[in-house]
Amino acid sequence: MEALAADDRARIDACASAALQLLQENFTPHGILAARRTPAAVERRYTRIFGRDAAIRVLAMCGSGVEALERGAVASLDTLATMQAANGQIPKYVDPDGCDADFWYLGCIDATLWWLLAWDHVLQHGDVGATRWQPQAALAIQWLLAQEHQAFRLVQQNEARDWADIMPRSGYVLYSNALWLEVKRRFGLAQSDVTLHHFNHLLHPTQRDLPTYHRARLLQHDARRGQSGVELYLSFVNLAFAGHEGDVFGNLLAILCGAASRVDGAPHRQDFEQREGGRSVPGARYASAIVSPARSVASLHGPAPPEPHSPIPQRRPLAVRRGLLGAGTGPPWAQRPLLARARGAGACQRARRLALYRVVRRRDLGTDGYGRAELERGYLPARPAHAARWRRHVVTRPGYRP
């Protein structure tokens, strides 16, 4: 590793000092808050003890040498363990007074993963007994094992089940499974080698040796279909679609847990550095992957037919096959003239019903099948950017009768 320059070291020390000061300001008797108490944070309920955020902060608090933070690390884990669900799940967040817990959506997974890693860190670097929170840890591991696929040995989740709760990541998620791999390694859980194998074959689907399990082969094939090369780990893999946007955080976790060193072509630390002025700048190369979710969502799903992920090829209507109606779908302002022309040309009733269905569907769901709330929040381009995409030339034949 390159030696840091004096000004870089001074800048890092200043950041560390400011971070420790902020942690002390956010400390409460029941643990560390996710955000400083401001009107905006209170309104968004960020003045809570979040399971994920608190566990990550414990990694810095325990061993910091600041007595208040050392106590706060233990208090944070204690509060979360006290409010643990009967099935073993660690809550998403806990009320500052420690009297209420919220578990978000069913199967919200990363708070439990981070809590286990923080517990192991406190056992090694803190002043607690070896049996502290051991029953809660065993129950948490049991809950995580219930989320694990019995062949892939990867945890599976639905949308909005981790920190990226407004991103469409589901199935086998890179971020969650990198943490799961580290949990299995630290606690010596069974079949961690199988987890590592499928982690690299599903989330970096460029391996030359094809999986023997037929479902793994299908997932791998769909994940790399239409892709010339996979530079980073995929952000997630699910049935018939995958996340090809660059999840920098998830890829860095995969490197830190040792998964990337076991496969050719996987990202390494050097891939996240850019040379500037004779020194490396970590993360500079992929910084844009974090700040542009609109392009990621649009490129992930794109224009969707009525059944976008159906593995069965759909037979196009007669009028579409014979050129009376455009084969693509479109928003209402583009579909109305198509419907009128199809009716005027004597298109079959089935084609008219299909076109009308698309008009209603686009009107209710919004452009590209996404909800209007997503459009208003800026995750997709506005309507004018899509207008050109939906233009279709309707070819009619004089005197044609179906």
Buried (B, 14 or more C-beta within 10 A) or exposed (E): EEEEEEEEEEEEEEEEEEEBEEBBEBBBEBBBBBBEEEEEBEEEEBBBBBBBBBBBBBBBBBBBEBEEBBBBBBBBBBBBBBBBBEEBBBBBBBBBEBEEBBBBEEBBBBBBBBBBBBBBBBBEBBEBEEEBBEEBBEBBBEBBBEBBBEEBBBBBBBBBBBBBEEBBBBBBBBBBBBBBBBBBBBBEBEEBEBBBBBBBBBBBBBBEEEBEBEEBEBBBEBBBEEEEEBBBBBBBBBEBBBBBBBBBBBBBBBBEBEBBEEBEEBBEEEBBBBEEEEEBEEBEBBBEBBEEBBBBBBEBBEBBEEEEEEEEEEEEBBBBEBBBBBEBBBBBEBBBEBBEBBBEBEBBEEBBEBBBEBBEBBEEBBBBBBEEEBBEEEBBBEEEEBBEBBEBEBEBEEEEEE
